[in-house]
Amino acid sequence: MARVAVIMRVLPSSVELDLEELKARIEKALPEGYKIEGSGVEPIAFGLKALKLIVSMPEETEGGTEALEEAIRSVEGVDEVEIEAVHRLS
């Protein structure tokens, strides 16, 4: 089965939130078959930083990225989730 890579930006609910801890919580909340392949931190403004994630998921997922977005939004400390791009992996 083919997989897709979802590039997203996750905005924390507070500037004091540890982004590595937030990433660990997100990883635990991901549905089966989803995996964080890469991550980074992007400065936004006034000390706020976003967590940039690359998540691989099955291509034939009903609803596209909806289950992924819902899983991440349910994590404590997540304020907003923005999908930036979706690419098919070969």
C-alpha positions in Angstrom: 0.0 0.0 0.0 1.3 3.4 -0.9 1.8 6.1 1.7 1.6 9.9 1.8 3.6 12.5 3.6 1.7 15.2 5.3 3.6 18.4 6.1 1.9 20.4 8.8 2.3 23.2 11.3 1.1 22.7 14.9 0.6 25.9 16.9 0.9 25.4 20.7 -1.6 26.9 23.1 1.2 28.7 25.1 4.6 30.1 24.4 5.9 28.4 27.5 4.9 24.9 26.2 7.9 22.5 25.6 7.6 21.6 21.9 9.5 18.3 22.4 7.0 17.2 25.0 4.2 18.3 22.7 5.7 16.2 19.9 5.8 13.2 22.2 2.2 13.6 23.2 1.2 13.9 19.5 3.1 10.8 18.6 1.2 8.8 21.2 -2.1 10.1 19.9 -1.5 9.2 16.3 -3.8 6.5 14.8 -2.3 3.1 14.0 -0.3 3.2 10.8 0.7 6.9 11.2 4.3 7.9 12.0 6.2 11.2 12.6 9.0 11.1 10.0 10.5 14.5 10.8 10.1 17.6 12.9 11.4 21.0 13.4 10.6 24.4 15.1 9.5 27.5 13.2 9.6 30.9 14.9 6.3 32.8 14.4 6.3 36.0 16.4 6.7 37.4 19.9 8.3 34.2 21.2 5.6 31.9 19.7 7.1 28.9 17.9 5.2 26.3 15.8 6.0 22.7 15.6 6.6 21.6 12.0 5.8 17.9 11.4 6.1 15.5 8.6 3.8 12.6 9.2 3.5 9.5 7.0 0.1 7.8 6.7 -1.6 5.3 4.5 -2.7 6.7 1.1 -6.1 5.0 1.0 -7.4 6.7 4.2 -11.0 7.6 4.0 -11.5 11.3 4.7 -7.9 12.2 3.7 -6.1 14.0 6.5 -9.2 14.5 8.7 -8.4 11.7 11.2 -4.9 12.9 11.5 -6.0 16.5 12.2 -8.6 15.4 14.7 -6.1 13.2 16.6 -3.6 16.1 16.8 -6.3 18.6 17.8 -7.3 16.3 20.7 -3.8 16.6 22.3 -3.6 18.8 25.3 -1.5 21.9 24.4 -2.4 22.0 20.7 -4.2 25.2 19.7 -4.2 24.9 15.9 -3.3 22.5 13.1 -2.5 23.7 9.6 -1.9 21.3 6.7 0.7 22.8 4.4 1.2 20.0 1.8 0.4 16.4 1.1 2.8 14.3 -1.1 2.6 10.8 -2.3 5.6 8.7 -1.3 6.9 6.1 -3.8 
